[in-house]
Amino acid sequence: MGTLKQILLYACVAIVALAAGNYIRNNIIGGDKTPASEEARKQGAAAILAAKLPDINDEMQAISQWQGNVLVVNFWATWCAPCREEIPEFIEAQNKFGDQGLKFVGIAIDRKEKVVAYSKEFKINYPVLVGSISTMSLAVTAGNTHSSLPFTVVIDRNGAIAKTYLGRVHRDTLEDMIVPLLKAKPKEIDS
């Protein structure tokens, strides 16, 4: 077999392997990972909404301050390649839907100085909170049994988990999820 044919064969095998890996990541791993039971969804949402973490300016922020909006809580890190791919799309979505009641909240599981530099470089336009490895317990409670990043939790206006995503979330997938939630009216809470 000639050298050129061998190179083409290796390139084709690499392309097929890459495509298979992307398919598995996007359609199997990144599929619906919403906790199965209603009770698990309630506990996960309650844990996230009860959390208080420092922002990049060292000010403590209660996630509950944004309740009533459609919240997209994204657990990420600067060293995580899929996280870095989805954040620019989150910035765009925050610009597009923020005035309709969408609020992204990033929870970085990383060193503060790296998070600050990354946030400034990419001009992240939503709150970025800094957590430690122990903060991953919030993600686990919300259904991230693999403790993997990125992990995204969509919480509706009533404070319930509507959907979770393990792995990179693409803009179209996210928009398909959040647009109906933005149009829905919050349920009245009995006093």
Phi, psi and chi 1 to 4 in degrees:
 res  aa     phi    psi   chi1   chi2   chi3   chi4
   1 MET       -  134.1 -178.5 -178.7  -72.0      -
   2 GLY   -70.5  159.4      -      -      -      -
   3 THR   -60.7  -41.9  -54.2      -      -      -
   4 LEU   -63.9  -43.0 -178.4   58.9      -      -
   5 LYS   -64.0  -38.4  -75.2 -176.2 -179.5  179.2
   6 GLN   -64.6  -42.9 -145.5  171.8   10.0      -
   7 ILE   -63.7  -43.6  -69.1  170.4      -      -
   8 LEU   -63.7  -39.3  -72.5  173.3      -      -
   9 LEU   -62.6  -47.1  177.4   63.5      -      -
  10 TYR   -62.5  -39.6  -70.4  141.3      -      -
  11 ALA   -64.3  -42.8      -      -      -      -
  12 CYS   -63.9  -42.8  -71.6      -      -      -
  13 VAL   -62.4  -42.6  168.8      -      -      -
  14 ALA   -63.5  -41.3      -      -      -      -
  15 ILE   -64.9  -43.1  -70.6  168.7      -      -
  16 VAL   -64.1  -42.2  167.7      -      -      -
  17 ALA   -64.6  -41.6      -      -      -      -
  18 LEU   -63.6  -44.1 -177.4   61.5      -      -
  19 ALA   -63.1  -42.3      -      -      -      -
  20 ALA   -64.0  -42.4      -      -      -      -
  21 GLY   -62.4  -43.0      -      -      -      -
  22 ASN   -64.3  -40.4  -81.0  -28.0      -      -
  23 TYR   -61.8  -46.9  175.6   81.2      -      -
  24 ILE   -62.4  -46.0  -70.2  169.0      -      -
  25 ARG   -62.8  -45.5 -177.2 -176.0   76.5 -168.4
  26 ASN   -79.6  -33.7  -68.5  -27.5      -      -
  27 ASN  -106.0  -19.2  -64.4  -56.2      -      -
  28 ILE  -111.5  -58.5  -63.3  172.7      -      -
  29 ILE   -70.3  -45.0  -63.8  172.9      -      -
  30 GLY   -85.1    8.1      -      -      -      -
  31 GLY   -72.7 -164.1      -      -      -      -
  32 ASP   -65.7  113.4 -177.0    8.4      -      -
  33 LYS  -115.3   23.8  -60.8  -63.1  179.9 -173.7
  34 THR   -62.2  134.0  -57.6      -      -      -
  35 PRO   -53.0  142.3  -23.4   31.6      -      -
  36 ALA   -67.0  -41.9      -      -      -      -
  37 SER   -95.9  154.0   73.0      -      -      -
  38 GLU   -62.5  -38.3 -177.6   67.4   25.3      -
  39 GLU   -63.4  -41.3 -173.7   57.9   34.0      -
  40 ALA   -64.0  -39.3      -      -      -      -
  41 ARG   -64.4  -41.4  -75.3 -166.5  -64.2  -83.7
  42 LYS   -63.7  -44.9  -74.7  179.8 -175.8  176.5
  43 GLN   -64.7  -41.2  -71.5  175.7   -3.5      -
  44 GLY   -63.9  -45.2      -      -      -      -
  45 ALA   -65.7  -42.6      -      -      -      -
  46 ALA   -62.2  -41.3      -      -      -      -
  47 ALA   -63.9  -44.9      -      -      -      -
  48 ILE   -64.8  -47.1  -69.7  171.2      -      -
  49 LEU   -67.2  -24.5  -69.6  168.2      -      -
  50 ALA   -83.6  -11.6      -      -      -      -
  51 ALA   -72.0  145.8      -      -      -      -
  52 LYS  -129.5  124.1  -67.5 -179.7 -179.2  177.3
  53 LEU  -135.8  155.4  -64.3  166.1      -      -
  54 PRO   -75.3  144.3   25.7  -32.0      -      -
  55 ASP   -88.2 -173.2   63.8   16.8      -      -
  56 ILE   -71.7   -7.5   59.3  175.1      -      -
  57 ASN  -103.4   13.6  -62.5  -45.9      -      -
  58 ASP    66.1   20.6  -72.4  -36.1      -      -
  59 GLU   -96.7  131.1  -66.6 -178.2   30.8      -
  60 MET   -68.6  133.6  -69.7  -57.7  -72.7      -
  61 GLN  -126.3  129.2  -59.6  -68.6  -24.0      -
  62 ALA   -88.6  125.0      -      -      -      -
  63 ILE   -62.3  -28.6  -63.4  174.6      -      -
  64 SER   -61.0  -19.6   61.7      -      -      -
  65 GLN   -62.5  -20.4   70.5 -176.7  -63.3      -
  66 TRP  -100.3    3.0  -60.9  -63.9      -      -
  67 GLN   -62.2  145.2 -170.3  169.4   -5.4      -
  68 GLY   104.9  -21.8      -      -      -      -
  69 ASN   -91.3  167.6  -67.7  -67.1      -      -
  70 VAL   -81.3  114.7  173.2      -      -      -
  71 LEU   -98.0  133.5  -71.4  175.9      -      -
  72 VAL  -116.6  103.8  178.6      -      -      -
  73 VAL   -98.9  117.8 -179.2      -      -      -
  74 ASN  -115.3  119.1  176.3 -111.1      -      -
  75 PHE   -89.7  125.6  -66.5   84.4      -      -
  76 TRP  -151.7  176.6   65.6  -76.2      -      -
  77 ALA  -151.6  153.5      -      -      -      -
  78 THR   -67.3  -26.4   60.3      -      -      -
  79 TRP   -84.9   -4.5   47.2  -97.7      -      -
  80 CYS   -90.6  109.9  167.0      -      -      -
  81 ALA   -59.4  -47.0      -      -      -      -
  82 PRO   -62.6  -32.3  -19.6   28.4      -      -
  83 CYS   -62.3  -45.0  -58.0      -      -      -
  84 ARG   -65.9  -28.5  -65.1  174.0   69.6   96.5
  85 GLU   -73.3  -37.1  -68.1  171.1    6.0      -
  86 GLU   -86.7  -23.4   67.9 -173.7    2.8      -
  87 ILE   -60.1  -43.3  -73.5  174.9      -      -
  88 PRO   -58.2  -34.2  -27.1   36.5      -      -
  89 GLU   -71.6  -32.8  -67.1 -177.9    0.1      -
  90 PHE   -66.4  -39.6  -68.6  169.8      -      -
  91 ILE   -60.3  -45.2  -68.0  167.6      -      -
  92 GLU   -62.9  -43.5  -69.8  174.2   16.9      -
  93 ALA   -65.9  -37.8      -      -      -      -
  94 GLN   -62.8  -41.9 -177.2   63.2   55.2      -
  95 ASN   -62.0  -42.8  -77.9  -27.7      -      -
  96 LYS   -73.3  -39.3 -176.1  174.6  179.3 -179.7
  97 PHE  -115.9   -1.7  -62.2  107.1      -      -
  98 GLY   -57.0  -39.7      -      -      -      -
  99 ASP   -74.5   -5.8   62.1  -13.3      -      -
 100 GLN   -99.8    2.3  -63.2  174.4   42.5      -
 101 GLY   104.8   19.7      -      -      -      -
 102 LEU   -94.1  135.3  177.9   67.4      -      -
 103 LYS  -137.2  115.4 -177.9   57.3  107.6  177.3
 104 PHE   -83.3  145.2  -81.9   82.0      -      -
 105 VAL  -136.3  117.6  177.9      -      -      -
 106 GLY   -93.1  132.8      -      -      -      -
 107 ILE  -116.7  104.4  -60.7  178.2      -      -
 108 ALA   -85.8  128.8      -      -      -      -
 109 ILE  -102.4   82.0  -49.8  -60.9      -      -
 110 ASP  -165.8  176.7 -149.5  -31.4      -      -
 111 ARG   -77.4  137.7  -68.2 -169.4   -2.4 -124.2
 112 LYS   -54.9  -45.5 -179.1 -172.7  167.7 -145.5
 113 GLU   -62.0  -35.0   57.6  -86.3    5.2      -
 114 LYS   -69.9  -39.8  -70.5 -175.9  173.8  -94.5
 115 VAL   -66.0  -42.7  174.9      -      -      -
 116 VAL   -61.6  -47.9  170.1      -      -      -
 117 ALA   -61.5  -44.4      -      -      -      -
 118 TYR   -64.5  -44.2 -174.3   86.1      -      -
 119 SER   -60.4  -40.8  -63.2      -      -      -
 120 LYS   -72.0  -42.0  -71.8  179.7 -179.9  176.7
 121 GLU   -60.2  -42.4  177.7 -174.8  -10.2      -
 122 PHE   -96.1    1.4  -74.7   87.3      -      -
 123 LYS    53.1   52.3  -62.4  178.0  175.7   75.9
 124 ILE   -61.9  128.0  -64.3  178.9      -      -
 125 ASN  -103.8   22.5   59.6  -10.1      -      -
 126 TYR  -138.7  163.8   51.9   84.0      -      -
 127 PRO   -60.0  133.6  -19.3   29.0      -      -
 128 VAL  -118.4  118.7  175.1      -      -      -
 129 LEU  -106.0  151.9  -50.7  179.2      -      -
 130 VAL  -113.5  121.1 -178.1      -      -      -
 131 GLY  -117.1  175.5      -      -      -      -
 132 SER  -111.4 -177.1   63.3      -      -      -
 133 ILE   -59.8  -30.2 -163.8   68.9      -      -
 134 SER   -68.2  -21.7   64.6      -      -      -
 135 THR   -66.6  -19.8  -50.8      -      -      -
 136 MET   -61.9  -17.6  -80.1  -59.2  -69.8      -
 137 SER   -61.1  -29.8   64.4      -      -      -
 138 LEU   -64.0  -43.1  -65.9  173.4      -      -
 139 ALA   -66.2  -39.6      -      -      -      -
 140 VAL   -63.2  -44.0  171.0      -      -      -
 141 THR   -60.7  -32.0  -57.7      -      -      -
 142 ALA   -83.7   -1.6      -      -      -      -
 143 GLY   120.0    2.0      -      -      -      -
 144 ASN   -85.3   75.9 -175.3   -5.7      -      -
 145 THR   -67.8  -16.1   57.9      -      -      -
 146 HIS   -91.3   -7.9  -61.1  -69.5      -      -
 147 SER    51.1   44.6  -65.2      -      -      -
 148 SER  -106.8  158.6  -62.0      -      -      -
 149 LEU  -120.3  149.6  -63.4  174.6      -      -
 150 PRO   -75.8  156.8   28.7  -33.4      -      -
 151 PHE  -138.3  127.2 -178.7   68.6      -      -
 152 THR  -123.4  133.1  -55.9      -      -      -
 153 VAL  -118.7  125.8 -179.1      -      -      -
 154 VAL  -102.9  121.1  179.1      -      -      -
 155 ILE  -113.8  127.7  -60.4  176.0      -      -
 156 ASP   -75.9  177.7   67.8   19.5      -      -
 157 ARG   -63.7  -20.7  -67.7 -178.7 -168.9  -89.8
 158 ASN   -90.6    2.3  -64.7  -52.9      -      -
 159 GLY    84.5   22.8      -      -      -      -
 160 ALA  -111.8  145.0      -      -      -      -
 161 ILE   -69.0  122.5  -67.7  177.8      -      -
 162 ALA   -92.3  -32.8      -      -      -      -
 163 LYS  -167.0  150.8 -173.6   90.7  162.9  173.6
 164 THR  -128.9  153.0   62.4      -      -      -
 165 TYR  -133.6  124.9  -60.6   93.2      -      -
 166 LEU  -101.2  120.0  179.7   59.2      -      -
 167 GLY   102.8 -178.9      -      -      -      -
 168 ARG   -64.0  134.7 -174.9 -166.5 -170.3  -59.6
 169 VAL  -104.5  126.2 -179.3      -      -      -
 170 HIS   -85.1  148.8  -67.0  -84.4      -      -
 171 ARG   -51.6  -48.0  177.3  179.9   32.3 -126.7
 172 ASP   -62.1  -42.3  -66.0  -19.1      -      -
 173 THR   -61.7  -45.9  -59.5      -      -      -
 174 LEU   -65.6  -44.6 -171.5   61.1      -      -
 175 GLU   -62.2  -40.1  -75.2 -171.3   17.3      -
 176 ASP   -59.3  -30.8  -72.5  -13.7      -      -
 177 MET   -81.3  -44.8  179.1   66.2 -151.9      -
 178 ILE   -82.9  -29.8   62.5  173.3      -      -
 179 VAL   -58.0  -48.6  167.2      -      -      -
 180 PRO   -62.7  -34.5  -20.2   30.1      -      -
 181 LEU   -66.8  -36.0  -65.6  175.0      -      -
 182 LEU   -67.6  -32.0  -70.1  168.7      -      -
 183 LYS   -80.3  -22.9  -68.1  177.9 -178.5  176.1
 184 ALA   -73.2  141.3      -      -      -      -
 185 LYS   -84.7  142.2  -59.9  -81.8 -171.6 -137.6
 186 PRO   -64.8  145.6   -9.4   15.9      -      -
 187 LYS   -73.9  145.9  -66.6  178.4 -174.6  171.9
 188 GLU   -72.6  138.7  -71.2 -174.0   21.2      -
 189 ILE   -98.7  128.2  -60.4  170.9      -      -
 190 ASP   -69.8  135.9  -65.0  -30.6      -      -
 191 SER   -87.8      -  -58.1      -      -      -
